[in-house]
Amino acid sequence: MDLTLRFAEPADCSVLFDLIEQLAEYEKLSHAVTGNVQALKEHLFGSRKYAEAVLAEYGGQAVGFALFFHNYSTFLTKPGIYLEDLFIIPEFRRQGIGKAILIKLAQIAIERDCGRLEWSVLDWNEPAKTFYRSMGADILDEWQICRVTEGALSQLAAKNNG
């Protein structure tokens, strides 16, 4: 397999954003993509780095990515890695690329003395759930994501503490 995994560089942001748009289309969430290449570049490589990305290239072509950032476990008192997105172009799936990316992220987590690697999966995505379980992941049914966005986020921020 002619697969290369490498950390994304600033020049990769257009390709990375294209892959993000393909992921959104796959998840039927294209309407939710409101960002742009410049914002992605600033957040990955600006003065304050919010996230990192690993790019998967097969035969020199970008075929997938993982975007992740650090979180923290108070119970473990250790940092962790949160995998925000993992995406492989459909025609390149089932070739071990997703597995290679997860192994790479696990290696990064171990190198950085992280206590865990975690991510979310859409409830309807049975192929992904099956794959993640095969890689040793537990899918935690007892935890649910809470999210505040856009207008609700502004309203929450404007609330008076008193």
N, C-alpha and C positions, 0 to 999 in steps of 0.2 A: 504494500500500500504506500503510495506516494503522499503521505499525510504529514503536514507540518502544523504544529501548535506553537503559537508565539504570542507574547503580549502585544496588544494593539499599539500602534504608534500614531502620532498626530495625522500623518498622511492617510491613515486607514479610516478616518471618520466618515467619509462619504460612503465607502463600502459597508462599513458597520451600520450606518443609518439605513442603508438599503436593506440589509438583513433584518433590522428591527422592523421596517415596514412589511417585509415578507412574513415575519412572525405575527405581527398584528393581523395581517390578512388571514393567516392560518387559524388564528384564534377568534376570527370574526370580530375583531376589535379595531379595524382600520380607523373608524371614527374617533377612537381615543388617542390617536397619535397627533399631538399638537405641538411637539417639539421640532427641532431642526438640527441640521448638521453642526452649525456653529455652537449651539448650546451644548450639544454632546461633546464637542471638542473642548469647550471651556471646562465642563465638569469632569472630563477624563484627564485633561492635561494642563488646566489652568493653575493659578496660584494656590487654589484650594482644590485638591483632588477628592471628588466625592465617590468615585467608582473606578474600577479597573476592568479591562476586557481582555479575553483570550480569543484570538482569531484562529479558526481552523481553515487551512488551505489544502486543497487536494489537487495535485498537478499544477500548482501555481494559482489556482482559482479559489477565491474565498467561498467556502461552502457552509460555514457555520460560525457561531460565536457563543461565548459565555460572558455575561456582564455580572460583576459581583462587587460587593463592598464588605467592610468589616462591621460586625455588630458586637455585642458584648453579653456574656452570660454572668449575671450576678451570682447565681448559684455555683457555677464553676470557677468564678473569678478569673475568667480567661476570655480573650477575644474569640470570635467565631467568624466564619465567612458566610454571608448570605448570598446565595445565587439568585439574582433577580431574574435573569433570562438565560435560557439555553435553547438554541435553535440550530437545526441542521436543515438545509434545503431538502425538500422531500425526495428528490431523485438521488440524494446521497445518503439517505437513511439506511439502516441495517447493514452498514459497512464498518461498524466499530468506531465511528467518529464521536458519537455521543459518549460512549464508554471511555474513549481516550480523553475527552475533555473532563469528565468527572474524575478520572484518575489524576489528571493534571491538577485539578482544583484540590483534591485530597492531599496531593503532595505539597501544594502551596500552603494548605492549612497546617500540615505537620511541620513544615519548615518555619512557619510563623508562630508555632506553639499555640495554635487555636484548639479550642475544646470541641468544636463541632462545625460541621458544614450542613447548611439547611437551605430549603427552598420550598416554594408552594407549587401545587399542581392543580389545574382546573379539574373540577369534579367529574366532568364528562370525558376527560382525556385518558381513557382506559389503556391505550397503548403505552403512554408515558408512565402511568402508574405501574404497569407490569414491568417495564424496563427499570424504573427506579427501584422497585422491590428486588429485582434480580441483581442490582448493584449493592444491595445491603441496606437500602433506605427503609425506615419505618414511616408509614403515612399516619400521621397523628389525627385521628378522627375527633378527639376531644378538644382540639384547639381550633378556633376560627379566627380569621383575620378581621381586624377592625380597621376601618379606613375613613379618614376625613379629608375631603378634597375640595378644591375650588371655592365656591361661595360659602360652603359650610366651614371650611378652614378659616376663611376671613372672618366669619361670624364668631367662631370659637375664639380666635385671637383677640377680637374686639370686646369680648365679655369682660365685665367688671368682676374682680375677685371678691368684692364685698358683698 
